[in-house]
């Protein structure tokens, strides 16, 4: 159904160009009879798609084997249509011209699908590179071995993804990037670092909880600043990120002032809001912790 809609749009577009006299091949030169007006329109449309639209150049530059094969088949069958028209074999000419238009439509759709896969790969690559891991410290021998193993796995997946992208296998390349993102997320959950998030941690005093929450806030802020340093976003996204970051910084500043007055419970509540604001900015940048 989608293919028929796409073909209809192409038909309207080409008819408009034909009306402007922009199509070189004139079917009237083939002495088509009045009752073959529909064949005339299809012939003009196929002629234009094969010679005047950017489709041919797009196929050549894309190096898409399937699209290239369909385009060559359409060219061959179009020449056969010419022969059938010259023989005044209208029935076969109509049947073949339909296959020509179908192959051209499918070739164009293959290119559009390829562009979507390429764009998704680029977005995933940006997302993975933006996922900045912290500096690990105080790891046991087993934890360090686990980190080394996972780091090597990440490196291998990134290289394989790059090679697949070079071969224009963007869908598979994106899948490998998703695996990298999952491994990075798992590392944050499993390994301890300076501001490891522990939701069930118990504290002996409000002062200890305040110190813990402040470190968490500082860690989130460090991640945000690291991502912003190595990446750029559109103005609207940047403005939204800045809003959350400023709110996070303001909360940290207020919390420090409250800590000076020994109001640790209130400071902890404010730091929790700061963490949520900084977390929101990371999510906007494609990083979920």
Number of C-alpha atoms within 10 A of each C-alpha: 6 8 12 11 10 14 17 12 12 17 18 12 12 23 19 12 14 18 9 9 10 13 18 12 15 14 18 10 8 14 11 16 12 8 9 12 13 11 21 18 16 20 24 21 23 23 22 20 20 20 15 14 12 10 18 19 11 15 21 12 8 14 13 16 12 13 24 20 14 21 25 16 15 24 19 12 20 23 12 16 22 16 13 17 20 15 11 15 12 18 12 13 22 19 12 18 23 18 15 25 25 18 21 26 21 18 24 20 16 18 20 12 11 18 14 14 20 19 13 16 25 15 13 20 21 15 18 19 16 21 22 16 14 18 8 14 11 11 14 11 9 9 14 15 12 16 17 12 12 17 16 12 15 20 13 14 19 19 14 16 24 20 14 17 19 11 11 17 17 24 17 16 28 24 15 24 24 18 16 25 20 13 16 19 16 13 16 16 14 12 17 19 17 15 17 16 15 10 6 6 8 9 11 7 9 15 17 13 18 24 14 20 23 22 16 20 26 21 19 25 22 15 21 22 13 16 18 16 10 10 12 11 11 7 9 8 14 15 12 13 22 13 14 21 24 14 17 27 19 14 22 24 16 14 25 19 14 17 18 10 10 13 16 22 16 14 27 24 14 22 28 19 16 30 26 17 24 28 23 20 25 25 13 15 22 15 21 13 14
